[in-house]
Amino acid sequence: MCEAGSESAAEPDHTLYRRSLELVRAEFENRTWEAFWRTAVDGRPAREVAEELGMSRLAVYQAESRVLRPLRQELAGLF
């Protein structure tokens, strides 16, 4: 059962995560971001994502890595 204040206590963290994503998102082209999102967030296989986006699997892995690097740095600075 959720306590009354638990949602509001989590809201600042959620806002920080969302803001970090927005900041990092601005650094990347749509296809790079989509490859990252579909693999890292949605948990989709790189093979499927590569086919959908017209990329090689290696390019999908590289896109995920390129986005994760600055995202980790951004999040590390928050805590």
LUMRODO-760806 format. One record per atom (N, C-alpha, C): x, y negated, z negated. Coordinates in steps of 0.1 Angstrom, whole numbers, plus 5000, padded with zeros to 4 digits. Layout:
<pts>
XYZ...
</pts>
This chain:
<pts>
500850125000500050005000500949885000500549785008501349655009501049564998502049494992501749394982501449264989500749184982500249054988501248974994502448954988503448864994504448925003504349055005505349125013505449085028504349055034504349005048504948865049504648775040505248645041506748645037507148735029508548745026509348795038508748875046509448935058509448835070508548735069508348645080509648565084510448515074511648445078512648525085512848655081513748745089513248765103511948785104511348805118511548685126511348575121511548445128513048435132513948465124515448465127515748555138515248675137515548775148514948725161513748675161513148625173513948515179514348425171515148305175516548355181517148455174518448505179518248565193517148645195516848695208516648585219515948485215515748375225517048305229517948285219519248225222520048305231520148435228520948525236520248545250518948555250518248575263518648475273518848355269519048245278520448255286521248345281522648365287522648465298521548535301521548645310520448635321520748695332519848695343518748795339517548785346516348865343516649015344517349055354517549195356518449255345519449185341520349225330519549235317518749135314517949145302516949255303516349275314515349385315516049525313517249545319517949665317518249685302518749585295518949585281517749625273516649545276515449565268514849705270514749755282514149885285514949995278516249985278517050095272517250075257517649955252517949935238516649925229515649855234514549825226513449935229513149955242512050055245512550195244513850215244514450355243514350435255514250375267514050445279515450495284515450605291516750655296517350565307518650555307519350465316519050505331518950635333518650685347517350625352516250625344514950575348515050425350515650355341515750215342516550175354517650245357518450215369517550235382516750335382515950355394514950245395514250205384513250105385513849965389515049935384515649805387516549805399516749915405517649925417519049905413519449955402520849945397521450085395522750095394523350215390523250235375523450365371523350385356524450315349525650305356526750235350526450085348525750025357525349885356524349865345523449965343522549955332523249965318524250055317524950065305525749935302526349885313527149755311526249645307525049635313524049525309523749535295523449655290523149675276524249635267525449665271526649635263526849485263526749415274526949275275525949195267524649245266523649175258523949205243524249325240524349365226525549285219526549265226527749195220527349065214526848965222526548835216525348845207524448935209523348955199523848995186524749085185525349125172526049015166526748935173527448815168526448715162525448695170524448595165523748645152523448765152522748825140523748825128524948855130525948865119526148725113525948625120526048485115524848445106523848525106522648495099522648555085523448655082523448725069524748715062
</pts>
